[in-house]
Amino acid sequence: MKDAVKITVVLTFVCAFCAFLLSFVNGAVEERVKANQVAQLQDALNKLSPKAQSVEEVAIGEDLIYKLLDEQKKLIAYGFVALGQGYQDKIKMLVVSDKNLRQLEGIEVLESQETPGLGAKIKEADFLNQFTKKDISRPLECTKLDISKKSEIKAITSATISSRAVVNTLNKRIESMRKQVKSLN
């Protein structure tokens, strides 16, 4: 009986110590993680809209919209984050569209935990380049065949769920973005 109490006390102490250590490390790196996320977002904005000279953040509810401005402070594009469910976990993307929300400038996947070698290909240039200068005046479509329409995106072979998740997330976010932009004007 004494051994059971002794083991319980030791395991409790070890668990409490590990929890404290994890909490301490998390607190110590939290600022660095946030700074890296901001830098990643800024790099993606610069990559997707190289003509933008400045970025103005606008909060609408819980969403942040990035107004991309030229040298004369005229609006040239919008940037926004799209978040949706992928095959394994959430997919977080930065999207840049023209100021009329009629054409994509491009997308960049910021976070994804899709299957390595399959769904993870949504981060690769071959897939992402399909979204450059893509017409979004109507919803995008995901197809397994060759692209025949301006609004089609070719799915990644053996990763159609991840491909569709990206397209569906974009369609939903673009539609909500149109409503949010109307409220800005």
N, C-alpha and C positions, 0 to 999 in steps of 0.2 A: 504494500500500500504506500509506504514511504517513497519507493522508487517511482511510482506513478505520479505522485505529487511533485517530486523533484523534477521529473521529465517535463511535466506540465509547466512548472515555473520557468525552467530553462527555455522551453519552446516559446512561451509567452514573451520572455525577455528578448529573445532573438527576433521574433516577429515585430515587436515594438521598435527595436533598434533598426531593423531593415525599413520599416515604414517611416521612421524619422529620417533616415538617410535618403530614401527616395524623395521625400518631401523637401529636404534641404537641397538636393541636386536639382529638382524641378524648379524651385524658387530661384536658384542661382543662374539657370540657363534660360529662364522665361523671357527676359528682356532681349537676349541674343536671338532667340527663336523669332520673336516678333519683328525685330530689326531685319532679319533675313527674309521674312515673308514680305515686308514692305519693299525691300530691295528687289526681290524676285518679281513682284508686281510692277515696279517701276521699270525694270529691264524689259519685261514683256510688253508694257505700253510703248516703250521706245522702239522695240523691234517691230511691233504691229503698226505703228503710226510714226514713222521717222520724220514726217513733215511737221509734227506737232512741236511747238516751242515751249508750251507750258500746259500744265494740267490743273484743272479746277475741280475739286471734289464737291459733290452736292449730295447731301443726305436726304433721302425720301423714305420716311419710315425707318426701317432697319437696313435698307439697301443704300449702297454708295454707288453713285454714278460719276464717271470721270468725263468731264468736258475737255476735249482736246482742242487746244487753241493754237492759231498760227501767230506769226510775229505781230500782227495788228490786233491781237486778242479776239479774232473772229473764230467762231465755232467751226471746226472742220470735221470733227468726228466725235462719237461717243464711245467710251469704254465702260464695260460692266462685267460683273462676275456672274457666271451661270453655274449653278450647283444642282446636280441630279444624281439619282441612283444608277450605278453601273452594275456590272455582273456581280462583283464581290463587295464593293463599297461605294461611297460617294465619289463622283468625279467633279472636280472643281476646275472651271475654265475661265480664262479672261477672254472676252469677246470685244472686238473693236469693229464698229460699223460706221458708215458715212453719217453725216448729220441728219439725213432724212430717213434713216433706218430702212433703206432700200437695198443696200449692198454691204456685204461683209468685207472688211479690210483683212480680216483673218482671226484665228483663234489660237490660243496657247493653253495647253493643259498645265495647270498649276499643281494639282494634287490628284493622284489616282493610285489605286491599289489593285488594278486589274491583273489578270493572270499573266505572269512573265512569258514572253515569247508569243503570246496570242493577243489578248485584250490590251496588253501594255503597248501594243503597236499604235494605239491612239495618240501616243506622244511623239511618234516618228513623223518626219517631214513628208513622207509619201501620203499619209493620211491627212495631216494638217494642211498641206498645200491645196487640197481640194476646196477648202473654205475661202481661199484668197479670191477676192473679187466675185464672190458668189452672190447671185441675185436672191434677196430675201423678201421680195415684195409678196411672195406667196410662201407657204411653209416648205421647208426642205424635205426631201424624201431620201430614204436610205434604200439602196438597191444592191442586189448581188450581181446584177448584169452590168454591162458597160453603160456609161452615162449617156443618155440621149436627150435629157432636158437640162435647162440651166439651173434648175432647183434640185438636181439629184447629186447624191454623194454615194460613191461606191464603198460598200462595206468591206471590212477587212476579212479575208478568207478565214474561216473557223473562229471568227470573233464578231459575229453579227450582233450579238447582244450588246457588246460594248459599243459597237458602231451605231446601233440604233439608239442606245442610251445617250450618246453625244448629240445626235440629231434631234431626238425628242426633247432633251434638255434645252438645246438651243432654241427650238421652235417655241417652247413655253416661255422661256426667258425673253425672247425677242418680242413676243406678244405683250407680256407684262411691261416690258421696257417702253413700248409704244404708248401705253396708257400713262406711264410715269412721266414720259417726256411731254405729253399733252398737259399734265398738271404743272409742269415747269413754265409753260408759256402763258 
